[in-house]
Amino acid sequence: ATNCKAAFLREAYRRLTGDSTAADSTNEAEVDSRIARILDEEDPQLIWDLRGHNQGRSEEYEVFLQHCQNYIHTSVETAVDERRHDTIADDDVVTHLATALSVRDLHEEVCKQCPDGTKVPSIQWLRLQFWPRKPTAKTAARYTGRLKVKFMVQARQFRSNHVAAVERGKSVLAALGKRLTVADHDFTRLSMTPSVSLLIDVPDSIEGSFHRGKVFVILKENAFQPSSPIRHMTELQHLLTQLGPVKPIVVLYTDGGPDHRLTYLSVQLSLLEIFLELDLDFLCAFRTPPQHSWKNPVERIMSILNLALQGVGCMREEVEHEAQLKRCGTPREICPRTCRTTP
């Protein structure tokens, strides 16, 4: 009980011994009445309500914190989420900061956007507004909750080919009487590839976020639905026409292999096809640099999709010509053999 507040010790002593000694001062009596109310009603929210009466320095920097939050939402570089996210109170999500390499950098960038005369806090005060790593630490008491940011080191920035988030040996659901046989995702002839598209809701002002919109996921079987530029443009055309009238200007930001490389003639012809088919006035296509796919805005949804697919295995029934299928070394050999064996 050495770290317990004196007011709680006094109230505990009264409840255990039945002591009715009067308080030494009016301030002590007011504090004791608040402690008694908290313990009687057993409502932890009362503690937060009492903190709301303290007009501390957090309101003094309200304009600075608002510009800081806008900077985090509108910065393209925060698209990386390291395939993880933290959910806190009221279903808020803590952003894992990737655009500023230090608190000083974030402080300087936000100061440039603040109008003249704005009260600017110190760098150490801003550091304490980050989501605390240890909520039980004393410095966590300075966290106001206004800034939903977590400062951390991202392992993806240190290697080009990061390890896929796959857990082996975990129990999964399967039908009764069936044997669950899942091939390794790197050494299988039959696999499914998802294509993720984000149709961005363009904000009305520059302060808005370009990471809001509708997400579409299309699953393709590699043997009979191989990835190609014309297939990607056909899928995009179908999505755009489904949502209603197509706008005359389309900006396309892609991330992928040779089927998205803009210098290839096949990719250029597929872009020309969608330009003519949708009767566009302007079509602008970008492709992320090698090993920098994290700059693609659609990467923000990947963390949630990975959580949904975690521990999921695709299994199939044995076909009639299973022996011929096993002779195929690559997905390209499956389609010709299937055409010859199908009546």
C-alpha positions in Angstrom: 0.0 0.0 0.0 3.0 2.3 -0.2 2.1 3.5 -3.7 -1.6 4.0 -3.0 -3.1 7.5 -2.6 -3.8 8.8 0.9 -7.5 9.4 0.0 -8.1 5.8 -0.9 -6.3 4.6 2.2 -8.5 6.8 4.4 -11.7 5.5 2.7 -10.5 1.9 3.0 -9.8 2.4 6.7 -13.3 3.8 7.2 -15.0 1.0 5.4 -13.0 -1.7 7.3 -13.2 -0.3 10.8 -16.4 1.8 10.7 -14.5 5.0 11.6 -16.5 8.2 11.3 -13.8 10.8 12.0 -14.3 14.2 10.4 -12.0 15.4 7.7 -9.2 17.9 8.6 -10.2 20.4 5.9 -13.0 21.2 3.4 -10.7 20.1 0.5 -10.1 16.8 2.1 -13.8 16.3 2.8 -14.5 17.0 -0.9 -11.9 14.5 -2.1 -13.1 11.9 0.4 -16.7 12.3 -0.9 -15.5 11.8 -4.5 -13.6 8.6 -3.6 -16.6 7.3 -1.7 -18.8 7.9 -4.8 -16.4 6.1 -7.0 -16.2 3.1 -4.8 -20.0 3.0 -4.1 -21.1 3.2 -7.7 -18.3 1.0 -9.0 -18.2 3.1 -12.2 -14.6 3.4 -13.6 -15.9 6.1 -16.0 -16.2 8.5 -13.1 -12.4 8.8 -13.0 -12.3 9.9 -16.6 -15.2 12.3 -16.0 -13.3 14.0 -13.1 -10.3 14.4 -15.3 -12.4 16.2 -17.8 -12.8 19.1 -15.3 -9.0 19.7 -15.4 -8.3 22.3 -18.0 -4.7 21.3 -18.6 -2.2 22.2 -21.4 -3.8 19.8 -23.9 -6.4 22.4 -24.9 -3.6 25.0 -25.3 -2.2 23.0 -28.3 -5.5 22.0 -29.8 -4.7 23.7 -33.1 -1.3 22.1 -33.3 -2.7 18.7 -32.6 -5.4 19.1 -35.3 -2.8 20.0 -37.9 -0.7 17.1 -36.8 -3.6 14.7 -37.2 -4.4 16.1 -40.7 -0.7 15.7 -41.7 -0.9 12.0 -40.7 -4.1 11.3 -42.6 -3.1 13.1 -45.8 0.5 11.9 -46.0 0.9 9.2 -48.7 3.9 7.7 -46.9 1.9 6.4 -44.0 0.4 3.8 -46.3 2.6 1.1 -44.8 1.0 -0.7 -41.9 3.6 -3.5 -41.4 0.6 -5.9 -41.7 -0.5 -5.0 -38.2 -2.7 -2.4 -36.5 -3.7 -1.7 -32.9 -7.4 -1.0 -32.0 -8.0 1.2 -29.0 -11.1 2.7 -27.4 -14.1 3.6 -29.5 -12.9 1.4 -32.4 -10.1 3.9 -33.2 -7.0 2.6 -35.0 -3.5 3.7 -34.2 -1.5 4.6 -37.3 2.0 3.2 -37.5 4.0 6.3 -38.5 6.4 5.8 -41.5 6.8 9.2 -43.0 8.8 10.9 -40.2 11.9 9.1 -39.1 12.0 10.9 -35.7 9.7 13.0 -33.5 11.7 16.1 -34.4 10.9 15.6 -38.1 7.2 15.3 -37.4 7.4 18.4 -35.2 9.1 20.4 -37.9 6.7 19.3 -40.7 3.6 20.2 -38.6 5.1 23.6 -37.6 5.4 24.4 -41.3 1.6 23.9 -41.8 0.5 25.7 -38.7 -0.6 29.4 -39.2 1.3 32.2 -37.6 0.6 32.7 -33.9 -0.2 29.0 -33.2 1.1 27.8 -29.9 3.6 25.0 -30.5 4.5 22.5 -27.8 8.0 21.1 -27.2 9.3 18.0 -28.9 9.2 16.1 -25.6 5.6 17.0 -25.1 4.8 15.8 -28.6 6.6 12.5 -27.9 4.4 11.9 -24.9 1.3 12.1 -27.1 2.2 9.0 -29.0 0.5 5.8 -28.1 2.5 4.6 -25.0 4.4 1.3 -25.4 3.8 0.6 -21.7 0.4 1.9 -20.4 1.5 1.3 -16.8 4.5 3.6 -17.1 4.4 7.0 -15.4 4.9 8.8 -18.7 1.7 7.2 -20.0 -0.3 9.6 -17.7 0.7 12.5 -20.1 -1.0 10.8 -23.0 -4.1 12.8 -23.9 -5.5 10.4 -26.6 -5.8 13.2 -29.2 -3.1 11.9 -31.4 -3.7 8.3 -32.7 -0.1 7.6 -33.7 2.4 4.9 -32.7 6.1 5.3 -33.4 7.9 2.1 -34.2 10.6 0.5 -36.4 9.3 -1.2 -39.5 11.1 -4.4 -40.5 9.9 -4.2 -44.1 12.1 -1.2 -44.7 15.2 -3.3 -44.2 14.7 -6.1 -46.7 13.4 -6.4 -50.2 11.8 -9.9 -50.0 10.1 -10.0 -46.6 8.8 -13.3 -45.2 5.1 -14.0 -45.8 2.9 -14.0 -42.7 2.0 -17.7 -42.7 1.6 -19.9 -39.6 2.3 -23.6 -40.2 1.0 -26.4 -38.1 -2.1 -24.6 -36.9 -5.5 -26.3 -36.6 -8.1 -25.3 -39.1 -11.8 -26.2 -39.9 -12.4 -29.1 -42.2 -15.4 -31.2 -43.2 -16.1 -34.4 -41.3 -14.5 -37.4 -42.9 -12.3 -35.3 -45.2 -8.6 -35.2 -45.2 -7.2 -31.6 -45.2 -4.3 -31.6 -47.6 -2.9 -28.1 -48.3 0.0 -27.6 -50.6 2.8 -25.2 -49.8 2.0 -21.8 -51.2 5.5 -21.6 -52.9 5.6 -25.1 -54.4 2.2 -25.9 -55.8 0.8 -26.2 -59.3 -2.7 -25.2 -58.4 -3.1 -21.9 -56.6 -5.4 -18.9 -56.4 -4.1 -15.3 -56.7 -6.1 -12.3 -55.3 -6.2 -9.0 -57.1 -7.0 -6.0 -54.9 -8.4 -2.8 -56.3 -9.1 0.5 -54.5 -11.4 3.0 -56.1 -10.5 6.2 -54.3 -13.1 8.7 -53.3 -11.4 11.9 -54.4 -11.7 14.5 -51.6 -13.1 18.0 -52.3 -10.1 19.8 -50.7 -6.4 19.2 -50.5 -6.7 18.5 -46.8 -8.7 15.4 -47.4 -7.4 11.8 -47.5 -6.8 9.8 -50.7 -6.9 6.5 -48.7 -10.7 6.3 -48.6 -12.9 4.5 -51.1 -14.3 1.1 -52.1 -12.1 -2.0 -52.1 -12.7 -4.9 -54.5 -11.0 -8.3 -54.3 -11.0 -10.7 -57.3 -9.7 -14.3 -56.9 -8.2 -16.0 -60.0 -7.0 -19.6 -60.6 -3.5 -19.5 -61.9 -3.7 -22.3 -64.4 -6.9 -21.2 -66.3 -6.9 -17.5 -65.4 -3.3 -16.4 -65.7 -2.3 -12.8 -64.9 -2.2 -10.6 -68.0 -2.5 -6.9 -68.8 -5.7 -7.3 -70.8 -7.3 -9.3 -67.9 -6.4 -6.5 -65.4 -7.9 -3.8 -67.6 -11.0 -5.9 -68.3 -11.6 -6.3 -64.5 -11.0 -2.6 -63.9 -13.4 -1.7 -66.7 -16.1 -4.0 -65.2 -15.6 -2.4 -61.7 -15.9 1.1 -63.1 -19.0 0.5 -65.1 -20.6 -1.3 -62.1 -20.4 1.9 -60.0 -22.3 4.0 -62.4 -21.2 6.7 -64.8 -17.5 6.7 -65.5 -15.7 10.0 -64.9 -13.8 11.4 -68.0 -10.4 11.4 -66.1 -8.9 8.2 -64.7 -5.6 8.0 -62.8 -4.3 4.4 -62.5 -1.7 3.5 -59.8 -0.5 -0.1 -60.2 1.9 -2.4 -58.5 3.0 -5.7 -59.9 5.3 -7.5 -62.3 5.7 -7.5 -66.1 1.9 -7.4 -66.6 1.9 -3.8 -65.1 5.2 -2.6 -66.6 4.3 0.5 -68.7 7.2 0.1 -71.2 5.8 -3.2 -72.5 3.7 -3.0 -75.6 1.1 -5.4 -74.2 0.5 -3.1 -71.3 0.2 -0.1 -73.5 -2.3 -1.8 -75.7 -4.4 -2.8 -72.7 -4.4 0.8 -71.5 -5.4 2.0 -75.0 -8.2 -0.5 -75.0 -9.8 0.8 -71.7 -9.2 4.4 -72.9 -11.3 3.8 -76.0 -13.9 1.5 -74.5 -14.7 3.9 -71.6 -14.5 7.0 -73.9 -12.1 8.8 -71.5 -10.7 12.3 -72.0 -7.5 11.6 -70.0 -5.8 8.4 -68.7 -2.7 8.6 -66.5 -1.0 5.4 -65.5 1.7 5.0 -62.8 3.7 2.0 -61.6 5.5 1.9 -58.2 9.3 1.6 -58.3 10.8 -1.9 -57.7 10.8 -2.8 -54.0 8.7 0.2 -53.1 5.1 -1.2 -53.3 4.4 0.3 -49.9 3.8 3.7 -51.6 0.7 2.3 -53.3 -2.4 3.5 -51.4 -4.1 0.1 -51.7 -1.4 -1.4 -49.4 -3.3 0.0 -46.4 -6.0 -2.6 -46.7 -3.5 -5.5 -47.0 -3.2 -5.8 -43.2 -6.9 -6.4 -42.8 -7.0 -8.9 -45.7 -4.0 -10.8 -44.2 -5.9 -11.2 -41.0 -8.9 -12.6 -42.8 -6.7 -15.1 -44.7 -4.6 -16.1 -41.7 -4.7 -19.9 -41.2 -7.0 -20.4 -44.3 -6.1 -23.3 -46.5 -7.6 -24.2 -50.0 -8.3 -27.8 -50.5 -9.7 -29.7 -53.5 -11.1 -33.1 -54.4 -9.1 -35.6 -56.4 -10.1 -35.5 -60.1 -10.5 -38.4 -62.5 -7.2 -37.7 -64.3 -5.2 -37.1 -61.1 -2.2 -39.1 -62.5 -1.9 -36.8 -65.5 -2.2 -33.8 -63.3 0.7 -34.9 -61.2 2.9 -35.1 -64.4 2.5 -31.4 -65.0 5.4 -29.5 -63.7 4.0 -25.9 -64.2 0.6 -24.4 -64.4 1.2 -23.8 -68.2 1.2 -27.6 -68.7 -2.2 -28.1 -67.0 -4.4 -26.3 -69.5 -3.3 -28.3 -72.7 -3.6 -31.6 -70.9 -7.1 -30.6 -69.7 -8.2 -29.7 -73.2 -7.1 -33.1 -74.5 -8.7 -35.2 -71.8 -12.0 -33.2 -71.7 -14.7 -34.9 -74.0 
